[in-house]
């Protein structure tokens, strides 16, 4: 296939997503191009069984986490396609985009910014997310970043937020929200987001942090009319239970170098919401028990409720025996006319065994700060 669009390029800076012990470096692009990442002398291609991919608007390359952490720099390289004919395909010369990279710091405080529930909005939420400026260590995008997956262009917002807040120079963690599951292109979401072999739940390790991303899927039963019979989240969640059990059994979170264990999940499932949102109580109770009895996280970080609050053990969101504090850290603010006027997100600092949680607005005002009671072993 030939490519006449000479302007084809990266649409945003790459986003560097943590998944298990790799970084998935992803970038939306306009036009057909070969795509690879260079770290030192090593090259990592976006390929399909040895064929370098070009017929896509989203590229992804997985690189070893420890290699990029040590290198502190990576280059995204592209070759625009002129004509990908069967023999002697033609491409332009390679173009290189180099980014500094700083892993989560091993000494001193770790600054995490958390956004969820931006629901397609960029202006306020991106400003809110720049709270730490260059001092950020990790960005967490925790679901409902899009309002729906009805248009393929909607997926770009995730990358625009990562670009504005991290400039391709810091790690990000992505988790899916219930609104992401809605729309014509939702079934392609795994092609446009970081996954572990296509699964939207996985663990990650970032220096002294061990984390697990969980995915509650939709927030009502699969038979709800809103979904028109197009979701099977009950089966999805049961498969995820097996994953969670395997993670608990394997015990990677027990590594002595780990100081903080975090759960990132859009929907704070320890809370039993009102009907029709009161689904899967037995299953969510099992997840809660596995976390409480085995994994012993220090904090569950959520969104979904469009609120900013910390529920300590026995608190407002503790319907099932919370294993640790649950922080809900995302709140769109609307004016009297119903227009978005501000966005409140959550700044989390890990330091000296303490977890400090602040809710901050788009002008970087700190609205409240709370130090959590750390529970983990
Ligand atoms: Fe939600």
Boltz pocket constraint, residues with backbone or C-beta under 6 A from the ligand:
constraints:
  - pocket:
      binder: B
      contacts: [[A, 143], [A, 144], [A, 177], [A, 178], [A, 179], [A, 266], [A, 303], [A, 304], [A, 305]]
      max_distance: 6.0
